[in-house]
Amino acid sequence: MTFCLGIKTKHGIVGLSDTRITSGSETTTSKKVYVVNKKKHSFFVMTSGLRSVRDKAITYFTEVIEQQDDQFNKLYKTVNELGNQIKRVAKEDKKDLDESGLDFNLHAIIGGQLEEDSEPKLYLLYPQGNWIEIRRGTPFVIIGNSGFGNPVLRRSITYEETLDFAIKSAFLAFDATRISANDVDFPIDTVTMENGAFHIHENRFEQNELLHISDFWNSRLKKAVSDLPADILNRALQDSESPIDEF
């Protein structure tokens, strides 16, 4: 499993992924973000799914980008091309994978801004090659281990947030996943792009760099629980004054 997250706000886009690779009882670290940075032409791809499918599709996609990248002037065209390469891998490998009991599974988050895009765009690409655009209504998407980070983002992220707020929320969503799932872990890779910048900032963070944030968040959560205006719940520690109907 993995954790990859994309957030779109009115100020730009943010992406974050873990680097944990689990194969049976073995764990390794590998980068899950592919970045292209050119003048007025920048995007990233984050993936979740079967590693062999991912590596093959990205290899094919990289070859196309090296030969034809200048032909893509809007990000959705790049997304379509990645979808084409995933479908190509499916034709080559899906039958054999199915016979081996393995699911053909590759989801991708693609974000960036190309020459004729009016603003940075963010897309979710499915294994079948179709996609959706991440917009104002639900301005984030997680692929991989999504259950634990969702509550943090649903309570915090709106389209109006700053990129600073978005990257903080992204880390907290990752941290909630990390402490709940043993297949998601540090180091993490981040990508950010401001509106109109046409450049992706890419960084890696180790656990020791961010441990103080996790500790701060844990202490604030404990204090918030203690300070909850929830006196009415003290009734749960006493017998009810009226009988409770039985089924």
C-alpha positions as CSV (number, residue, x, y, z in Angstrom):
1,M,0.0,0.0,0.0
2,T,1.0,3.6,-0.3
3,F,-0.1,7.1,0.5
4,C,-0.3,9.8,-2.2
5,L,-2.2,13.0,-1.8
6,G,-3.0,16.0,-4.1
7,I,-4.7,19.2,-3.0
8,K,-5.9,22.1,-5.2
9,T,-6.7,25.5,-3.8
10,K,-7.3,28.9,-5.4
11,H,-3.6,29.6,-4.8
12,G,-2.1,26.5,-6.5
13,I,-1.6,22.8,-5.9
14,V,0.2,20.6,-3.3
15,G,1.2,17.0,-3.5
16,L,2.7,14.6,-0.9
17,S,3.7,10.9,-1.0
18,D,5.3,8.4,1.2
19,T,8.2,6.3,0.0
20,R,7.5,2.9,1.7
21,I,7.5,-0.1,-0.6
22,T,6.3,-3.4,0.9
23,S,6.9,-6.7,-0.7
24,G,5.9,-9.7,1.4
25,S,7.9,-9.2,4.7
26,E,10.5,-6.9,3.1
27,T,10.3,-3.1,3.0
28,T,12.3,-0.7,1.0
29,T,12.2,3.0,0.1
30,S,11.5,4.3,-3.4
31,K,10.4,7.6,-4.9
32,K,6.8,7.6,-6.1
33,V,6.8,11.1,-7.7
34,Y,7.8,11.8,-11.3
35,V,8.4,15.5,-12.1
36,V,8.9,17.4,-15.3
37,N,10.0,21.1,-15.0
38,K,10.4,23.1,-18.1
39,K,9.7,26.8,-19.0
40,K,5.9,27.3,-18.8
41,H,5.6,23.5,-18.8
42,S,5.7,21.7,-15.4
43,F,3.8,18.7,-14.0
44,F,4.1,15.8,-11.6
45,V,2.8,12.3,-11.5
46,M,2.2,10.3,-8.3
47,T,1.2,6.6,-8.4
48,S,-0.3,3.9,-6.3
49,G,-0.6,0.2,-7.3
50,L,1.3,-2.8,-8.3
51,R,5.0,-1.8,-8.6
52,S,5.7,-3.7,-11.8
53,V,2.7,-2.1,-13.5
54,R,3.8,1.3,-12.3
55,D,7.4,1.0,-13.4
56,K,6.5,-0.3,-16.9
57,A,3.8,2.4,-17.5
58,I,6.1,5.2,-16.2
59,T,9.0,3.9,-18.4
60,Y,6.7,4.0,-21.5
61,F,5.3,7.4,-20.5
62,T,8.8,8.8,-19.9
63,E,9.8,7.7,-23.4
64,V,6.8,9.5,-24.9
65,I,7.6,12.6,-22.9
66,E,11.2,12.7,-24.1
67,Q,10.1,12.4,-27.7
68,Q,6.8,14.4,-27.8
69,D,6.5,16.5,-24.7
70,D,6.5,19.8,-26.6
71,Q,3.3,18.6,-28.4
72,F,1.3,18.7,-25.1
73,N,0.1,22.3,-24.4
74,K,-2.6,21.4,-21.8
75,L,-2.3,19.1,-18.9
76,Y,-5.3,16.9,-19.8
77,K,-3.5,15.8,-22.9
78,T,-0.6,14.6,-20.8
79,V,-3.1,12.8,-18.6
80,N,-4.6,11.1,-21.7
81,E,-1.1,10.0,-22.8
82,L,-0.4,8.4,-19.4
83,G,-3.8,6.7,-19.6
84,N,-2.8,5.3,-23.0
85,Q,0.4,3.9,-21.6
86,I,-1.4,2.2,-18.7
87,K,-3.8,0.7,-21.2
88,R,-0.8,-0.5,-23.2
89,V,0.6,-2.2,-20.2
90,A,-2.8,-3.8,-19.5
91,K,-2.9,-5.3,-22.9
92,E,0.6,-6.8,-22.4
93,D,0.4,-7.9,-18.8
94,K,-3.2,-8.0,-17.4
95,K,-4.0,-11.6,-18.5
96,D,-0.8,-13.0,-17.0
97,L,-1.3,-11.0,-13.8
98,D,-4.8,-12.3,-13.4
99,E,-3.7,-15.8,-13.9
100,S,-1.1,-15.3,-11.1
101,G,-3.8,-14.0,-8.8
102,L,-2.6,-10.4,-9.0
103,D,-4.8,-7.4,-9.7
104,F,-3.9,-5.0,-12.5
105,N,-4.0,-1.9,-10.4
106,L,-2.5,1.6,-11.0
107,H,-4.0,4.9,-9.9
108,A,-2.2,8.2,-10.5
109,I,-2.5,11.8,-9.4
110,I,-1.3,14.2,-12.0
111,G,-0.9,17.9,-11.2
112,G,0.7,20.9,-12.9
113,Q,0.3,23.7,-15.5
114,L,1.2,23.7,-19.2
115,E,1.4,26.6,-21.6
116,E,-2.3,26.9,-22.4
117,D,-3.7,26.0,-19.0
118,S,-5.3,29.0,-17.3
119,E,-4.2,27.7,-13.9
120,P,-2.6,24.7,-12.3
121,K,-4.8,21.6,-12.8
122,L,-5.1,18.4,-10.7
123,Y,-6.4,15.0,-12.0
124,L,-7.1,11.5,-10.8
125,L,-6.4,8.8,-13.3
126,Y,-7.9,5.3,-13.0
127,P,-6.4,2.0,-14.1
128,Q,-8.8,1.9,-17.0
129,G,-7.3,5.1,-18.4
130,N,-10.2,7.4,-17.7
131,W,-9.9,10.4,-15.3
132,I,-11.6,13.1,-13.3
133,E,-10.5,16.6,-12.6
134,I,-10.2,17.6,-8.9
135,R,-12.1,20.9,-8.4
136,R,-13.4,23.3,-5.9
137,G,-16.1,21.1,-4.4
138,T,-13.8,18.4,-3.0
139,P,-10.4,20.0,-3.5
140,F,-8.2,16.9,-2.6
141,V,-7.7,13.3,-3.6
142,I,-5.8,10.4,-1.9
143,I,-4.7,7.2,-3.6
144,G,-3.5,4.2,-1.8
145,N,-4.3,4.1,1.9
146,S,-7.0,6.7,2.0
147,G,-9.1,6.0,5.0
148,F,-7.1,7.5,7.9
149,G,-6.1,10.8,6.2
150,N,-9.6,11.6,4.9
151,P,-11.1,12.9,8.2
152,V,-8.2,15.3,8.7
153,L,-8.7,16.8,5.3
154,R,-12.5,16.9,5.3
155,R,-12.4,18.9,8.6
156,S,-9.7,21.3,7.4
157,I,-9.3,21.8,3.7
158,T,-11.4,24.1,1.5
159,Y,-10.6,25.6,-1.9
160,E,-9.9,29.0,-0.2
161,E,-6.9,27.8,1.8
162,T,-3.3,29.0,1.4
163,L,-0.6,26.6,0.1
164,D,1.0,26.9,3.6
165,F,-2.2,25.7,5.2
166,A,-2.6,23.0,2.6
167,I,0.9,21.5,3.1
168,K,0.4,21.4,6.9
169,S,-2.9,19.6,6.4
170,A,-1.3,17.2,3.9
171,F,1.4,16.3,6.5
172,L,-1.2,15.8,9.2
173,A,-3.2,13.5,6.9
174,F,0.0,11.5,6.2
175,D,0.9,11.4,9.9
176,A,-2.6,10.0,10.8
177,T,-2.1,7.3,8.1
178,R,1.4,6.5,9.2
179,I,0.5,5.8,12.9
180,S,-2.5,3.7,11.8
181,A,-0.9,1.6,8.9
182,N,2.4,-0.2,8.9
183,D,2.8,0.0,5.2
184,V,3.0,3.9,5.0
185,D,6.1,5.6,6.3
186,F,8.9,8.2,6.0
187,P,10.6,9.7,4.2
188,I,8.0,11.8,2.4
189,D,8.3,13.7,-0.9
190,T,6.4,17.0,-1.4
191,V,5.6,18.9,-4.6
192,T,4.1,22.4,-4.7
193,M,3.1,24.8,-7.5
194,E,1.8,28.4,-7.2
195,N,-0.6,29.8,-9.7
196,G,1.2,31.1,-12.8
197,A,4.7,30.0,-11.6
198,F,5.0,27.1,-14.1
199,H,7.5,25.6,-11.7
200,I,7.2,22.7,-9.2
201,H,9.1,22.8,-6.0
202,E,10.2,19.3,-5.0
203,N,11.5,18.4,-1.5
204,R,12.1,15.3,0.6
205,F,11.6,15.2,4.4
206,E,13.0,12.7,6.9
207,Q,11.1,11.7,10.1
208,N,13.6,13.5,12.4
209,E,12.9,16.8,10.6
210,L,9.1,16.6,11.3
211,L,8.9,14.7,14.6
212,H,8.3,17.9,16.5
213,I,5.2,18.6,14.4
214,S,3.8,15.2,15.2
215,D,4.5,15.7,18.9
216,F,2.9,19.2,18.9
217,W,-0.2,17.9,17.1
218,N,-0.6,15.0,19.5
219,S,-0.3,17.3,22.6
220,R,-2.9,19.7,21.1
221,L,-5.3,16.9,20.3
222,K,-5.1,15.6,23.9
223,K,-5.6,19.1,25.3
224,A,-8.6,19.6,22.9
225,V,-10.2,16.4,24.2
226,S,-9.7,17.5,27.8
227,D,-11.2,21.0,27.0
228,L,-14.2,19.8,25.1
229,P,-17.5,21.5,26.4
230,A,-19.0,18.1,26.9
231,D,-20.4,18.0,30.4
232,I,-23.5,16.4,29.2
233,L,-21.5,13.2,28.4
234,N,-20.8,12.8,32.1
235,R,-24.2,11.3,32.2
236,A,-22.7,8.2,30.5
237,L,-20.8,7.5,33.8
238,Q,-24.1,7.3,35.8
239,D,-27.2,5.1,35.7
240,S,-30.0,6.5,33.4
241,E,-32.9,8.2,35.2
242,S,-35.3,6.7,32.7
243,P,-35.4,3.1,31.5
244,I,-34.0,2.3,28.1
245,D,-36.2,0.4,25.8
246,E,-35.0,-3.1,24.9
247,F,-35.4,-4.7,21.5
